[in-house]
């Protein structure tokens, strides 16, 4: 497809939620400025990149060729980044330094751990829960990740089911063969930490419900389910994500949807979160902005980073999140203290950024419709809203400021806008 073929294809897709060929109201414009004269030397950057990983830089474990081209432009002859870059992913089932090492190998560019933001990274800011006894859900190094975030007293799903074997009853093969005595020496759980999609969904759904309905003592039964329930912190609300398969795969947002629906069905009440992290949460973008600022300081770039360019493949998480943060920055400029919504604690240091521009690539979850097709989407109906229920639908926030073929074109677009040399 030609460089701007995605935009042309999108122009025909009038019924999509997002129409990225034009900018959303109040967001940075979609027309790139061309024809800059670039001198032999370059001033310190006043802009930085927030790069999604899956669907933008890699598909599964394979690097997207355009990502290698992009980093040839982003890195100077000394192997250093020419502008600050932070990798913002909704993945969470890996250690931060492991993800940095993986990216370094794939991109051929040194990536430090503090350049990587996993979906749960902003949980470091929720210090009021760090001393509580938390049930942790996910897979991979969940205990190491939880402790790295500051949680010092965590209980895994396996530890909980071993302590109360009668709770896990869906899998016939795992049901206990003998009756066990109830435990009375198991300290109560004080909260639930959802770091990412687990392996055995039925076990995690059942045990989380047991903890919430029993106020942290799953070996007992209360006459009435407590409400408000124990605090729940969750990261990654992506319904879908893109790997090597032709169609998107279930994400942690699908697991959360199951949990919320079960809780609502059983109790008649809404499951509430103390914090939702990962894109599109404003808190994640605030956290990313802070890492960009520190990166610029380490490099000796004195000029503040005022423009953020968020490149992603998922309209619901990447485009919505970047546009929501842009809206937040505009409101901050006017009102100084806007509400965060489903975000978490306020950022302590005032933001120096003035804009966050969303750039949508066509190499992952999002793919443009065939421009030759005249068939209406879903028989004339609007596509379903894939976002989390706590981030209400807004068609303007779904519209990317720019749509490009891949991340290499995204980098070229930004460099042209900022008057930077492409090579």
C-alpha positions as CSV (number, residue, x, y, z in Angstrom):
1,X,0.0,0.0,0.0
2,X,1.3,3.5,-0.7
3,X,2.5,5.6,2.1
4,X,-0.8,7.4,2.6
5,X,-3.0,4.6,1.4
6,X,-4.3,4.0,4.8
7,X,-5.7,7.5,4.9
8,X,-7.4,7.1,1.6
9,X,-8.9,3.8,2.6
10,X,-10.2,5.4,5.8
11,X,-11.9,8.2,3.9
12,X,-14.3,5.6,2.5
13,X,-15.0,4.1,5.9
14,X,-17.6,6.7,7.0
15,X,-19.3,4.4,9.5
16,X,-16.2,3.6,11.6
17,X,-16.1,5.1,15.1
18,X,-12.8,6.8,14.2
19,X,-12.3,8.8,11.0
20,X,-8.6,9.6,11.2
21,X,-8.4,11.4,7.9
22,X,-9.3,14.6,9.8
23,X,-8.4,15.7,13.3
24,X,-10.8,15.5,16.2
25,X,-12.1,18.9,17.5
26,X,-9.6,20.5,19.8
27,X,-6.8,18.0,18.9
28,X,-3.6,18.7,16.9
29,X,-4.3,19.0,13.2
30,X,-3.9,16.1,10.7
31,X,-2.1,18.0,7.9
32,X,1.6,17.6,8.0
33,X,3.8,20.7,7.3
34,X,6.3,20.1,4.5
35,X,9.3,22.0,3.0
36,X,11.3,22.8,6.1
37,X,14.9,23.9,5.6
38,X,17.0,21.9,8.1
39,X,20.5,23.1,9.0
40,X,23.5,20.9,9.7
41,X,23.1,21.2,13.5
42,X,20.0,20.3,15.5
43,X,18.6,22.1,18.5
44,X,17.7,20.1,21.6
45,X,14.3,18.3,21.1
46,X,11.2,19.8,22.5
47,X,9.1,16.7,21.6
48,X,9.2,13.0,22.4
49,X,7.6,9.7,21.3
50,X,5.3,7.4,23.2
51,X,5.6,4.2,21.2
52,X,3.2,1.2,21.6
53,X,5.0,-2.2,21.1
54,X,2.6,-4.9,20.0
55,X,1.3,-4.2,16.5
56,X,3.6,-1.2,16.1
57,X,7.1,-2.5,16.7
58,X,6.5,-6.3,16.8
59,X,3.9,-8.9,16.0
60,X,4.2,-11.6,18.5
61,X,8.0,-12.3,18.7
62,X,8.8,-10.9,15.3
63,X,9.9,-7.4,14.7
64,X,8.0,-5.4,12.1
65,X,10.5,-4.3,9.4
66,X,9.3,-0.7,9.5
67,X,10.3,-0.5,13.1
68,X,14.0,-1.1,12.2
69,X,13.7,1.6,9.6
70,X,12.2,4.0,12.1
71,X,15.0,3.4,14.6
72,X,17.6,4.1,12.0
73,X,16.1,7.5,11.8
74,X,15.7,7.9,15.6
75,X,19.3,6.9,16.5
76,X,22.3,9.0,15.7
77,X,25.7,7.9,14.5
78,X,26.8,7.3,18.1
79,X,23.9,4.9,18.7
80,X,22.0,7.3,20.9
81,X,18.4,8.4,20.5
82,X,18.1,11.8,18.9
83,X,14.8,12.5,20.8
84,X,13.4,11.0,24.0
85,X,11.4,7.8,23.5
86,X,9.3,5.8,26.0
87,X,7.8,2.5,25.1
88,X,4.2,2.3,26.5
89,X,2.6,-1.2,26.4
90,X,-0.5,-2.7,27.9
91,X,1.4,-5.9,28.4
92,X,2.3,-6.8,31.9
93,X,3.2,-10.5,32.2
94,X,6.9,-9.8,32.0
95,X,9.6,-8.0,34.1
96,X,10.4,-4.5,33.1
97,X,14.1,-5.1,32.5
98,X,13.3,-8.3,30.6
99,X,11.1,-6.3,28.2
100,X,13.8,-3.7,27.8
101,X,16.4,-6.4,26.9
102,X,13.9,-8.0,24.5
103,X,13.4,-4.6,22.7
104,X,17.1,-4.0,22.6
105,X,17.7,-7.3,20.8
106,X,14.8,-6.8,18.3
107,X,15.5,-3.1,17.5
108,X,19.2,-3.1,17.5
109,X,19.1,-0.1,19.9
110,X,19.9,0.0,23.6
111,X,16.7,0.3,25.5
112,X,16.9,0.9,29.3
113,X,14.4,-0.5,31.8
114,X,13.2,3.0,32.7
115,X,12.2,3.6,29.1
116,X,9.6,0.8,29.3
117,X,6.1,1.3,30.9
118,X,4.2,-1.9,31.4
119,X,0.4,-1.7,32.0
120,X,0.9,-1.9,35.8
121,X,3.9,0.4,36.1
122,X,1.9,3.3,37.5
123,X,0.8,1.2,40.5
124,X,4.0,2.3,42.0
125,X,2.1,5.5,42.8
126,X,-0.6,3.7,44.9
127,X,1.6,3.6,48.0
128,X,-1.4,3.4,50.4
129,X,-1.9,-0.2,49.3
130,X,1.7,-1.3,49.3
131,X,1.6,-2.7,52.9
132,X,-1.8,-4.5,52.5
133,X,-2.1,-8.2,51.9
134,X,-3.1,-8.4,48.3
135,X,-4.3,-11.3,46.1
136,X,-2.4,-11.0,42.8
137,X,-3.8,-12.3,39.5
138,X,-1.9,-12.7,36.2
139,X,0.8,-14.9,34.8
140,X,4.6,-14.9,34.5
141,X,6.6,-13.3,37.3
142,X,3.6,-11.9,39.1
143,X,5.2,-11.9,42.6
144,X,8.4,-10.2,41.3
145,X,6.3,-7.7,39.4
146,X,4.1,-7.0,42.4
147,X,7.1,-6.5,44.7
148,X,8.8,-4.3,42.1
149,X,5.8,-2.1,42.2
150,X,6.1,-1.8,46.0
151,X,3.6,-4.4,47.2
152,X,5.3,-6.3,50.0
153,X,2.6,-8.8,51.1
154,X,1.1,-10.6,48.1
155,X,-0.8,-13.9,47.8
156,X,-0.9,-15.8,44.5
157,X,-3.9,-17.7,43.1
158,X,-2.0,-21.0,43.6
159,X,-1.3,-20.2,47.2
160,X,-4.9,-19.4,47.8
161,X,-6.3,-22.5,46.1
162,X,-3.8,-24.7,48.0
163,X,-5.0,-23.1,51.3
164,X,-8.6,-23.6,50.3
165,X,-8.8,-26.5,47.9
166,X,-12.6,-26.8,48.0
167,X,-12.9,-23.4,46.2
168,X,-11.6,-24.5,42.8
169,X,-14.3,-26.8,41.5
170,X,-14.8,-26.2,37.7
171,X,-12.1,-28.6,36.4
172,X,-13.1,-32.1,37.4
173,X,-9.5,-33.3,37.3
174,X,-8.5,-30.6,39.9
175,X,-11.3,-31.2,42.4
176,X,-10.0,-32.6,45.7
177,X,-10.6,-36.3,46.2
178,X,-11.0,-36.0,49.9
179,X,-12.7,-33.5,52.2
180,X,-10.3,-31.1,53.9
181,X,-10.8,-29.2,57.1
182,X,-11.3,-25.5,56.7
183,X,-8.3,-23.2,57.5
184,X,-8.6,-20.7,60.3
185,X,-4.9,-19.6,60.3
186,X,-5.0,-17.9,56.9
187,X,-4.6,-14.1,57.3
188,X,-7.4,-12.1,55.6
189,X,-6.8,-10.7,52.2
190,X,-7.1,-6.9,52.1
191,X,-7.3,-6.2,48.3
192,X,-7.0,-7.6,44.8
193,X,-4.2,-6.8,42.3
194,X,-5.0,-7.6,38.7
195,X,-1.7,-7.4,36.7
196,X,-2.8,-9.2,33.5
197,X,-4.8,-12.1,32.1
198,X,-4.3,-15.3,34.0
199,X,-3.9,-18.8,32.5
200,X,-6.9,-20.6,34.1
201,X,-9.7,-18.0,33.9
202,X,-12.2,-20.1,35.7
203,X,-10.0,-20.5,38.8
204,X,-9.1,-16.8,39.0
205,X,-12.7,-15.6,38.4
206,X,-13.9,-18.0,41.1
207,X,-11.3,-17.2,43.7
208,X,-11.5,-13.4,43.2
209,X,-15.2,-13.6,43.6
210,X,-14.7,-15.7,46.8
211,X,-12.4,-13.0,48.2
212,X,-14.7,-10.1,47.4
213,X,-17.8,-11.8,48.7
214,X,-16.2,-12.9,51.9
215,X,-14.4,-9.6,52.6
216,X,-11.1,-11.3,52.3
217,X,-11.7,-14.5,54.2
218,X,-12.7,-17.0,51.5
219,X,-13.0,-20.0,53.9
220,X,-16.1,-18.3,55.4
221,X,-19.5,-17.2,54.1
222,X,-21.1,-13.9,55.0
223,X,-24.9,-13.5,55.1
224,X,-24.6,-10.3,53.0
225,X,-21.9,-9.5,50.5
226,X,-20.0,-6.4,51.8
227,X,-20.3,-3.3,49.7
228,X,-18.2,-1.3,49.0
229,X,-16.0,-4.4,48.5
230,X,-12.3,-4.7,49.1
231,X,-10.1,-2.4,47.0
232,X,-9.4,-3.6,43.4
233,X,-6.4,-2.3,41.4
234,X,-6.4,-3.4,37.7
235,X,-4.1,-2.8,34.7
236,X,-4.6,-3.3,31.0
237,X,-8.2,-2.9,29.9
238,X,-7.6,-3.9,26.3
239,X,-10.4,-6.1,25.0
240,X,-8.2,-7.3,22.1
241,X,-4.6,-7.3,21.1
242,X,-2.7,-8.4,18.0
243,X,-0.2,-11.2,17.7
244,X,0.7,-13.5,14.8
245,X,-2.9,-14.7,14.3
246,X,-5.0,-13.1,11.5
247,X,-7.6,-12.0,14.0
248,X,-7.1,-10.2,17.3
249,X,-6.8,-12.2,20.6
250,X,-8.6,-11.7,23.9
251,X,-6.8,-9.3,26.2
252,X,-7.0,-8.6,29.9
253,X,-10.0,-6.3,29.3
254,X,-11.9,-9.4,28.3
255,X,-11.1,-11.0,31.6
256,X,-12.1,-7.9,33.5
257,X,-15.4,-7.9,31.5
258,X,-16.1,-11.4,32.7
259,X,-15.3,-10.5,36.3
260,X,-17.5,-7.4,36.2
261,X,-20.4,-9.2,34.7
262,X,-20.2,-12.1,37.2
263,X,-20.0,-9.7,40.1
264,X,-23.0,-7.7,38.8
265,X,-25.0,-10.8,38.2
266,X,-24.3,-12.3,41.6
267,X,-24.6,-9.2,43.8
268,X,-26.7,-6.8,41.7
269,X,-24.0,-4.2,42.3
270,X,-21.2,-2.7,40.2
271,X,-17.6,-3.9,40.6
272,X,-15.6,-0.8,41.4
273,X,-11.9,-0.1,40.9
274,X,-9.6,2.0,43.1
275,X,-7.4,2.5,40.0
276,X,-7.3,1.5,36.4
277,X,-3.9,1.6,34.8
278,X,-2.6,1.1,31.3
279,X,-3.8,2.9,28.2
280,X,-6.1,4.8,27.9
281,X,-5.8,5.8,31.5
282,X,-4.6,9.4,31.9
283,X,-2.4,8.2,34.8
284,X,-0.3,6.1,32.4
285,X,0.4,9.1,30.1
286,X,1.3,11.3,33.1
287,X,3.8,8.5,34.2
288,X,5.2,8.3,30.6
289,X,5.6,12.1,30.5
290,X,7.6,12.0,33.7
291,X,9.9,9.3,32.2
292,X,10.4,11.4,29.1
293,X,11.4,14.4,31.2
294,X,13.9,12.4,33.2
295,X,15.4,11.0,30.0
296,X,15.8,14.5,28.5
297,X,17.5,15.7,31.7
298,X,20.0,12.8,31.6
299,X,20.9,13.7,28.0
300,X,21.4,17.3,29.0
301,X,18.5,18.6,26.9
302,X,17.5,21.7,28.8
303,X,14.4,22.6,26.7
304,X,11.2,21.2,28.2
305,X,9.4,18.4,26.3
306,X,6.2,20.2,25.2
307,X,4.9,18.0,22.5
308,X,4.2,14.3,22.8
309,X,3.5,12.0,19.8
310,X,1.8,8.8,20.7
311,X,2.1,6.1,18.1
312,X,-0.2,3.0,18.4
313,X,-2.3,0.4,16.5
314,X,-5.3,0.2,18.7
315,X,-7.9,3.0,18.3
316,X,-9.5,2.2,21.7
317,X,-6.4,2.2,23.8
318,X,-3.8,4.1,21.9
319,X,-5.8,6.8,20.0
320,X,-8.4,7.2,22.7
321,X,-5.8,7.4,25.4
322,X,-3.6,10.0,23.6
323,X,-6.6,12.1,22.7
324,X,-7.9,11.9,26.3
325,X,-4.5,13.0,27.6
326,X,-4.4,15.9,25.1
327,X,-7.8,17.0,26.3
328,X,-6.5,16.8,29.8
329,X,-3.5,18.9,29.0
330,X,-5.7,21.5,27.4
331,X,-7.9,21.6,30.5
332,X,-4.8,21.8,32.7
333,X,-3.6,24.8,30.9
334,X,-7.0,26.5,31.4
335,X,-8.1,25.3,34.8
336,X,-4.9,24.0,36.4
337,X,-6.5,21.1,38.3
338,X,-8.9,19.0,36.1
339,X,-10.4,15.8,37.3
340,X,-8.7,12.6,36.1
341,X,-11.7,10.3,36.0
342,X,-10.8,6.6,36.0
343,X,-7.1,7.3,36.6
344,X,-5.8,7.4,40.2
345,X,-3.8,9.9,42.3
346,X,-2.9,13.3,40.8
347,X,0.5,13.9,39.3
348,X,2.6,15.8,41.8
349,X,4.8,17.7,39.3
350,X,3.0,20.1,37.0
351,X,3.0,19.0,33.4
352,X,5.3,20.8,30.9
353,X,3.6,19.2,27.9
354,X,1.1,21.2,25.9
355,X,-0.1,18.6,23.4
356,X,-0.3,14.9,22.8
357,X,-0.8,14.0,19.2
358,X,-2.3,10.6,18.3
359,X,-0.8,8.7,15.3
360,X,-2.5,5.4,14.2
361,X,-0.6,2.8,12.3
362,X,-2.0,0.0,10.1
363,X,0.2,-2.9,11.2
364,X,-1.7,-4.2,14.2
365,X,-5.2,-4.2,15.6
366,X,-6.4,-1.5,13.2
367,X,-6.6,-2.2,9.5
368,X,-8.4,0.1,7.0
369,X,-11.3,-1.2,5.1
370,X,-10.9,-2.1,1.4
371,X,-11.4,1.3,-0.3
372,X,-13.2,-0.5,-3.1
373,X,-15.8,-1.9,-0.8
374,X,-19.2,-0.2,-0.6
375,X,-20.7,-2.6,1.9
376,X,-21.9,-0.9,5.1
377,X,-20.1,-2.0,8.3
378,X,-22.1,-4.6,10.3
379,X,-25.1,-4.3,7.9
380,X,-25.4,-0.6,8.4
381,X,-25.0,-0.6,12.2
382,X,-22.2,1.2,14.1
383,X,-19.4,-1.1,15.3
384,X,-19.6,-2.1,18.9
385,X,-17.7,-0.1,21.5
386,X,-14.7,-2.1,22.6
387,X,-13.6,0.2,25.4
388,X,-13.9,-0.4,29.1
389,X,-17.2,0.7,30.7
390,X,-15.4,3.2,32.9
391,X,-14.1,5.1,29.8
392,X,-17.4,6.2,28.2
393,X,-17.7,6.3,24.4
394,X,-16.8,9.6,22.7
395,X,-16.5,9.6,18.9
396,X,-14.2,12.6,18.9
397,X,-11.6,10.8,21.1
398,X,-11.6,7.8,18.7
399,X,-10.4,10.0,15.8
400,X,-6.6,9.8,15.3
401,X,-4.9,13.1,14.4
402,X,-2.9,11.2,11.8
403,X,-3.1,7.8,10.1
404,X,0.0,6.3,8.5
405,X,1.1,3.0,7.1
406,X,3.6,2.1,9.8
407,X,5.8,3.4,12.6
408,X,8.5,4.4,10.1
409,X,6.1,6.8,8.4
410,X,5.0,8.0,11.8
411,X,8.6,9.0,12.6
412,X,9.0,10.7,9.3
413,X,5.7,12.6,9.7
414,X,6.8,13.9,13.1
415,X,10.3,14.9,12.0
416,X,8.8,16.9,9.1
417,X,6.3,18.6,11.5
418,X,9.1,19.5,13.8
419,X,11.6,20.5,11.1
420,X,14.0,17.7,11.8
421,X,16.3,16.0,9.3
422,X,14.9,12.6,8.3
423,X,18.2,10.9,8.2
